[in-house]
Amino acid sequence: LQTRIHSSLITTNLPKYNHNLTFCAHLGQKPSPEDELEERYLLDSIQWPGPPPRFATPSLRQSSDPVHSVFTILPNKERREWHIGDQLEALVQIRDFQGRPKRYGGDFLLARLHSPELEAAVAGTVVDHRNGIYSALFPLLWVGPAQVEITLVHSSEAVAVLKHLREHRPDRVFFKSLFRLGFLSETTVCNMCLPSDQHLLCNYTDLYTGEPWYCYKPKMLSCDTRINHAKGGYLKHLLTNNEALLFQSGVNIKVQIHALGKDRINVLPPEGKWFEYLITSVPGEQPVISISVVFLLSHVTCCFHLFPEIKEINLHSPKNVGPFMAVDTTHNILLKYRCHGPPIRFSTVIASELRYISNELNGLSGGPNTVVVLSIWAHFSTFPVEVYIRRLRHIRRALLRLLDRAPGTLVVIRSANLQALDQEVSLYNSDWYSLQLDTVLKAMFRGLNVLMVDAWEMSSAHHLPHALHPPQAIVENMIDMLLSYVCPEKKRSQK
């Protein structure tokens, strides 16, 4: 992944995309009736409200304006003060650029409760009432000051544009491969979806998973002379002039909404035994754990440290791609990393090094001394969600086989995280795309014997700016949580 999207040289021979003439309609193996039912459930669970049909042509004046919008902290219904264990609610009223209240939902909002004095924060839950009004709900988890922060990431009109792009322009990020034989070399366009009426295709569908991938066949070389896989670039001019107005940095992309009245409260000490209950409940061992509160300066003490004895083995692999390997012979630790298979958006990957996660899992012996950490989301943001569901389904099946043959294997999944957005980045890697994929990810692995590092809530709650590659402090929090799973207190006491 790159830190931001750069303009790329767009070649003149890119395929003319026709949704009815691609492989998108029948990608991969035919799903079973159970898989189709699950897919329908998952797609229903991420349905997003949007503007009424009469707003098919978006207008900036009628779209959501964070400057005219406001939020209000609602009084506590039971008493005048707030205590640890209570729930704080803020009501958000979205208005358009003319100052008129919106009458429909679909805006993408982020909510955060934080205390700069205590360096603590928690991500809130946003409820869309589908009438221009939203509720932001926060658990109160510390004593002292707490400040509400509401951010408009995208207007509902902008989300409608993003949704259309995802469903109808999965080609907006394109790929390429180099083919070479002796002194002859050719480069052709590749993707998961390619029009089949323009050129002959090379079919690189994975034999085990059925995951599809295609390249246009070179004019002079055969399909088996493929050397590498690379990101080709990003298509431009995807928006109309009116649509472009919906994606303006500092105007309607990630702009804070101001409070009508106070934006701070003071949280008092707990009443009764709630605090004791919280402390004994947080470390629970449910499968898919999500810790929403972030104490920014805290560190998890763990028996596993980043040992100075660990040495990287130079595999002469590309910096952003891998594979990588490190070994610590003193503590008998072997660390291996490999990027997932296409659609991988790194610069260049040797074709022989492309791997699918499920196939790699099938090759693991597993056991109580094996830890598997997975992260897969950002590179799927430009494709229909069905593509991501299918990929996760293969991974889930491979994980179940691994856990069946080696029940002691520890599996940790890292969720998506927020990132910096401008107009260009929004069209390919918007946080809205990431949120949709993250919701699917957590749903598909819920109930399995796997653990979750919730990077979404960590990056949402933290005061540092959002970044595709999170700042060091957030990465350290992720590693701390990962290591607390690898060697919890009971294991440390045994050793």
C-alpha positions in Angstrom: 0.0 0.0 0.0 1.1 3.5 -0.7 0.8 6.4 1.7 -1.3 8.3 -0.8 -2.6 7.8 -4.3 -0.4 9.3 -7.0 -1.5 10.1 -10.5 -0.4 7.4 -12.9 0.3 7.4 -16.6 -2.9 6.0 -18.1 -2.2 4.1 -21.3 -4.4 4.6 -24.3 -5.2 0.9 -24.8 -7.1 0.3 -21.5 -10.3 -1.8 -22.1 -13.6 -0.1 -22.5 -15.5 -1.4 -19.5 -18.9 -3.0 -20.2 -20.6 -4.4 -17.1 -22.5 -7.0 -19.1 -19.4 -8.4 -20.9 -17.1 -9.2 -17.9 -16.5 -12.1 -15.7 -17.9 -10.2 -12.7 -21.3 -11.8 -13.1 -20.0 -15.3 -12.6 -16.8 -14.9 -10.6 -15.3 -18.0 -9.0 -17.0 -21.2 -8.2 -20.8 -21.4 -8.0 -21.8 -20.9 -4.4 -23.8 -23.5 -2.5 -27.4 -22.6 -1.4 -26.0 -22.0 2.2 -23.3 -19.7 0.8 -25.9 -17.8 -1.2 -28.1 -17.4 1.9 -25.1 -16.1 4.0 -24.1 -13.7 1.2 -27.7 -12.3 1.1 -27.7 -11.9 4.9 -24.3 -10.1 4.8 -25.3 -7.8 2.0 -28.5 -7.0 3.8 -26.6 -6.2 7.0 -24.5 -3.5 5.3 -27.4 -1.9 3.3 -26.9 1.9 3.5 -29.8 4.4 3.3 -29.4 7.1 0.7 -31.1 10.1 -0.9 -34.6 9.7 -2.4 -34.7 8.9 -6.1 -35.5 12.5 -7.0 -32.0 13.4 -6.0 -30.5 11.1 -8.7 -28.4 14.2 -9.9 -26.6 15.4 -6.8 -26.6 19.0 -5.9 -24.1 20.6 -3.5 -26.7 23.0 -2.2 -29.0 20.1 -1.2 -26.2 18.0 0.3 -25.1 17.7 3.9 -23.0 20.6 5.2 -21.0 20.1 8.4 -20.8 23.8 9.1 -24.6 24.2 9.2 -25.1 20.9 11.1 -25.0 20.7 14.9 -25.0 18.3 17.8 -26.4 18.5 21.3 -25.6 16.5 24.4 -28.8 15.2 25.8 -29.4 15.4 29.6 -29.2 12.2 31.6 -32.7 10.9 31.9 -32.2 9.4 35.4 -30.2 12.1 37.2 -28.5 15.4 36.5 -24.9 14.0 36.6 -23.1 11.2 34.8 -21.3 8.3 36.4 -19.0 5.6 35.1 -21.3 2.9 33.6 -23.8 5.4 32.3 -24.4 5.9 28.6 -23.9 9.4 27.1 -26.1 10.4 24.1 -25.6 13.2 21.7 -28.2 14.1 19.1 -26.9 15.2 15.7 -29.0 17.4 13.3 -27.7 17.4 9.7 -28.5 20.4 7.5 -27.7 21.2 3.9 -25.6 24.1 2.5 -28.7 26.3 2.6 -29.2 25.7 6.3 -32.3 23.5 5.9 -32.7 20.3 7.9 -32.1 17.2 6.0 -35.1 14.8 5.8 -33.3 11.6 5.0 -30.3 9.7 6.3 -27.3 8.0 4.9 -24.6 10.4 6.1 -21.4 8.8 7.2 -20.5 10.1 10.7 -17.8 9.3 13.2 -18.3 9.8 16.9 -15.5 10.0 19.5 -15.5 10.8 23.3 -12.1 11.8 24.6 -10.3 13.4 27.4 -7.1 15.3 26.4 -6.3 15.8 30.1 -6.4 12.0 30.8 -5.3 10.9 27.4 -8.2 8.5 27.2 -10.8 8.1 24.4 -13.5 5.8 23.2 -15.2 5.4 19.9 -19.0 6.0 19.8 -21.8 4.2 18.0 -23.8 6.2 15.5 -27.5 5.4 15.0 -29.1 6.7 11.8 -32.8 7.5 12.3 -33.1 8.1 8.5 -34.6 11.5 8.8 -31.6 13.7 9.0 -31.2 13.1 12.8 -28.5 10.8 14.3 -27.8 9.5 17.8 -24.2 9.2 18.9 -23.9 6.8 21.9 -20.9 6.6 24.2 -20.1 4.3 27.2 -18.6 6.3 30.1 -15.5 4.4 31.1 -13.3 6.9 33.1 -13.7 9.5 35.8 -13.2 13.1 34.9 -13.7 15.3 31.8 -15.0 13.9 28.6 -15.5 15.8 25.3 -17.8 14.8 22.4 -16.4 15.0 18.9 -18.7 14.4 15.8 -17.2 14.3 12.3 -18.9 14.2 8.9 -16.8 11.8 6.8 -19.1 11.9 3.7 -22.5 13.3 3.0 -25.3 10.8 2.1 -25.1 12.1 -1.5 -21.3 11.4 -1.6 -21.9 7.9 -0.2 -24.4 7.2 -3.0 -21.7 8.1 -5.6 -19.2 5.8 -3.8 -21.7 3.0 -3.9 -22.3 3.4 -7.6 -18.6 3.4 -8.3 -18.1 0.2 -6.3 -20.8 -1.6 -8.2 -20.3 -0.3 -11.7 -16.6 0.7 -11.9 -14.5 -2.1 -10.3 -11.9 -1.3 -13.0 -11.0 2.1 -11.5 -7.9 0.5 -10.2 -6.2 -1.6 -12.9 -3.3 -4.0 -12.9 -0.7 -5.2 -15.3 1.7 -8.1 -15.8 5.0 -8.4 -17.7 5.4 -11.4 -20.1 8.9 -12.3 -21.2 10.6 -15.0 -23.3 14.2 -14.4 -24.3 14.5 -11.0 -25.8 10.7 -10.6 -26.3 8.7 -8.9 -23.6 5.1 -7.5 -23.5 3.0 -5.9 -20.8 -0.8 -6.3 -20.7 -3.7 -5.2 -18.5 -5.0 -7.6 -15.8 -7.9 -7.6 -13.4 -10.5 -9.7 -11.7 -13.0 -8.4 -14.2 -12.0 -7.9 -17.9 -14.2 -7.4 -20.9 -14.1 -10.6 -22.9 -15.1 -9.2 -26.3 -11.9 -7.2 -27.0 -8.9 -9.5 -26.6 -8.0 -13.1 -25.8 -7.6 -13.7 -22.1 -5.1 -15.6 -20.0 -6.9 -17.3 -17.2 -5.0 -17.4 -13.9 -7.9 -18.6 -11.8 -6.5 -20.4 -8.7 -6.9 -24.1 -9.0 -7.7 -24.7 -5.3 -9.9 -21.8 -4.3 -11.4 -20.9 -7.7 -10.4 -17.3 -7.1 -10.5 -15.6 -10.6 -7.8 -13.5 -12.1 -7.2 -12.6 -15.8 -4.8 -10.8 -18.0 -5.1 -10.0 -21.7 -3.0 -12.4 -23.7 0.2 -10.9 -25.2 0.2 -10.7 -29.0 3.4 -12.7 -29.4 3.9 -14.6 -26.2 2.0 -17.4 -24.5 0.2 -17.1 -21.1 2.8 -19.2 -19.3 5.5 -16.6 -19.9 4.0 -14.3 -17.2 6.8 -12.8 -15.0 5.1 -10.5 -12.5 2.1 -8.8 -11.1 1.9 -5.0 -10.5 -0.4 -2.1 -9.9 -1.1 -0.4 -13.2 -2.7 2.8 -11.9 -6.0 4.6 -11.2 -8.5 5.6 -13.7 -9.3 9.3 -13.7 -12.3 11.5 -14.6 -14.8 9.2 -12.8 -17.0 12.0 -11.5 -19.2 14.5 -13.1 -18.7 18.2 -12.2 -21.6 18.1 -9.8 -20.4 14.9 -8.2 -16.9 16.3 -7.7 -18.3 19.1 -5.5 -19.4 16.4 -3.0 -15.8 15.5 -2.4 -14.0 18.6 -1.2 -11.3 18.5 1.4 -12.1 20.9 4.3 -15.6 21.3 3.0 -17.4 18.0 3.2 -14.8 15.3 3.7 -13.9 14.6 7.4 -15.1 18.0 8.8 -16.1 18.3 12.5 -19.6 19.3 13.4 -19.9 21.9 16.1 -21.9 21.6 19.3 -25.1 23.6 20.1 -24.2 24.3 23.7 -21.6 22.4 25.7 -19.6 19.6 24.1 -18.0 18.4 27.5 -19.3 16.7 30.6 -17.7 15.6 33.8 -17.9 11.9 34.7 -18.2 11.0 38.4 -17.0 7.9 40.2 -19.0 4.7 39.9 -22.1 3.9 41.9 -22.5 0.4 43.2 -20.3 -2.4 41.9 -20.4 -1.6 38.2 -16.8 -0.7 38.0 -15.8 -4.0 39.5 -18.0 -5.8 37.0 -16.3 -3.9 34.1 -12.8 -4.8 35.2 -13.6 -8.5 35.5 -15.6 -8.6 32.3 -13.2 -6.9 29.8 -10.6 -9.7 29.7 -13.2 -12.2 28.8 -12.3 -15.0 26.4 -15.1 -14.7 23.9 -14.1 -15.5 20.3 -13.8 -12.1 18.4 -13.0 -9.6 21.2 -13.4 -5.9 20.7 -11.9 -3.5 23.2 -13.4 0.0 22.5 -11.7 2.1 25.1 -8.1 3.4 24.4 -5.9 4.7 27.1 -3.3 6.3 25.0 -0.2 5.9 27.2 -0.9 2.5 28.5 1.1 -0.6 27.6 0.3 -4.3 28.0 2.8 -6.2 30.0 3.5 -9.5 28.3 5.9 -12.4 28.6 6.8 -12.0 25.0 9.1 -9.0 24.3 10.5 -7.7 21.1 13.8 -9.5 21.7 16.9 -7.8 20.4 18.2 -11.2 19.5 15.7 -11.5 16.6 17.5 -11.2 13.3 16.0 -10.6 9.8 17.0 -13.0 7.1 17.7 -11.2 3.9 15.5 -12.9 1.3 16.3 -10.1 -1.3 12.6 -9.5 -1.5 11.0 -6.1 -2.3 10.5 -3.8 0.7 6.7 -3.4 0.3 6.0 -7.0 -0.8 8.1 -9.6 1.0 8.2 -12.4 1.7 10.1 -11.6 4.9 11.6 -13.9 7.6 13.2 -13.3 11.0 14.5 -15.8 13.5 15.5 -15.7 17.2 17.4 -18.9 18.0 17.7 -17.9 21.7 14.0 -18.0 22.3 13.1 -20.4 19.4 11.0 -17.9 17.5 10.5 -18.0 13.7 8.6 -15.1 12.2 7.4 -15.2 8.6 5.4 -12.7 6.5 3.8 -12.9 3.1 1.4 -10.6 1.2 -1.9 -11.9 0.1 -2.7 -12.7 -3.6 -4.4 -10.5 -6.2 -5.9 -8.0 -6.2 -2.7 -6.9 -4.4 -1.9 -3.2 -5.0 1.8 -3.3 -4.3 4.3 -2.0 -6.9 5.5 -5.3 -8.3 5.3 -9.0 -7.1 7.0 -11.9 -8.9 4.3 -14.1 -10.2 5.7 -17.2 -8.5 5.5 -15.4 -5.2 1.7 -14.7 -5.4 -0.1 -16.7 -2.7 -3.7 -17.0 -1.5 -4.2 -16.9 2.2 -6.4 -20.0 2.3 -3.7 -22.0 0.4 -1.0 -20.9 2.8 -3.2 -21.9 5.8 -3.7 -25.3 4.3 0.0 -25.8 4.3 0.4 -25.0 8.0 0.9 -27.7 10.6 -0.4 -25.4 13.4 -0.3 -26.3 17.1 0.0 -24.5 20.4 3.3 -22.9 19.5 1.9 -21.4 16.2 0.4 -17.9 16.0 -1.4 -16.8 12.7 -2.1 -13.1 12.2 -4.2 -12.1 9.2 -5.0 -8.7 7.7 -7.0 -8.4 4.5 -9.3 -5.5 3.5 -7.8 -2.4 1.8 -7.1 -3.9 -1.6 -10.7 -5.1 -2.0 -12.3 -1.6 -1.6 -12.8 -1.1 -5.3 -14.6 -4.3 -5.9 -18.2 -5.4 -5.2 -18.6 -6.7 -1.7 -19.4 -10.2 -3.0 -15.8 -10.5 -4.1 -14.6 -9.9 -0.5 -17.2 -12.2 0.9 -16.0 -15.0 -1.4 -12.4 -14.4 -0.4 -13.2 -14.5 3.3 -15.2 -17.6 2.9 -12.2 -19.5 1.5 -10.0 -18.2 4.4 -12.6 -19.1 7.0 -12.9 -22.7 5.6 -9.1 -23.0 5.7 -9.0 -21.7 9.3 -11.6 -24.2 10.4 -9.5 -27.0 8.8 -6.4 -25.7 10.6 -8.2 -25.5 14.0 -9.6 -28.9 13.5 -6.3 -30.6 12.9 -4.4 -28.3 15.4 -6.8 -27.0 18.0 -4.1 -25.1 19.9 -3.3 -22.8 17.1 -3.8 -19.1 18.0 -5.5 -17.1 15.2 -5.6 -13.3 15.3 -7.4 -11.1 12.7 -6.6 -7.4 12.4 -9.5 -5.3 11.3 -9.5 -2.3 9.0 -8.5 1.2 10.1 -9.4 4.8 9.2 -7.2 6.8 6.9 -6.6 10.3 5.6 -9.0 11.2 2.8 -9.2 13.7 0.0 -11.2 13.6 -3.2 -8.9 11.2 -5.1 -8.3 8.8 -2.2 -12.1 8.7 -1.4 -12.9 7.2 -4.8 -10.6 4.2 -4.2 -10.1 3.7 -0.5 -12.7 5.7 1.3 -13.4 4.9 5.0 -16.9 4.1 3.9 -15.6 1.2 1.7 -13.4 0.1 4.7 -16.4 0.2 7.1 -18.5 -1.9 4.8 -15.7 -4.5 4.5 -14.9 -4.4 8.2 -18.6 -5.1 9.1 -18.5 -8.1 6.8 -15.2 -9.3 8.2 -16.4 -9.2 11.8 -19.6 -10.9 10.9 -18.0 -13.8 9.0 -15.6 -14.7 11.8 -18.0 -14.1 14.7 -18.4 -17.2 16.8 -15.1 -18.8 15.6 -12.2 -19.5 17.9 -10.3 -16.5 16.6 -9.3 -13.2 18.2 -9.7 -9.7 16.9 -7.4 -6.6 17.0 -9.9 -3.9 16.4 -7.8 -1.4 14.5 -11.0 0.5 13.4 -11.9 1.5 17.0 -8.3 2.1 17.9 -7.8 4.5 15.1 -11.2 6.1 15.5 -10.7 6.8 19.2 -7.1 8.0 19.0 -6.3 11.7 18.8 -3.6 11.2 16.2 -4.6 11.9 12.5 -6.1 9.1 10.5 -3.6 7.4 8.2 -3.7 4.3 6.0 -0.5 3.3 7.7 -1.3 4.3 11.3 1.2 6.3 13.4 3.6 4.5 15.7 1.6 5.0 18.9 -1.5 3.2 17.3 0.7 0.4 15.9 2.2 -0.1 19.4 -1.3 -0.4 20.8 -2.1 -3.0 18.2 1.0 -5.0 18.9 0.4 -4.8 22.7 -3.0 -6.3 22.2 -1.7 -8.9 19.9 1.0 -9.9 22.4 -1.5 -10.0 25.2 -3.3 -12.7 23.2 -0.1 -14.6 22.5 0.9 -14.8 26.2 -1.9 -13.9 28.5 -1.4 -13.6 32.3 -2.2 -17.3 33.0 0.5 -18.5 30.6 3.0 -16.1 32.0 2.3 -17.3 35.6 2.8 -20.9 34.4 6.2 -20.1 33.0 
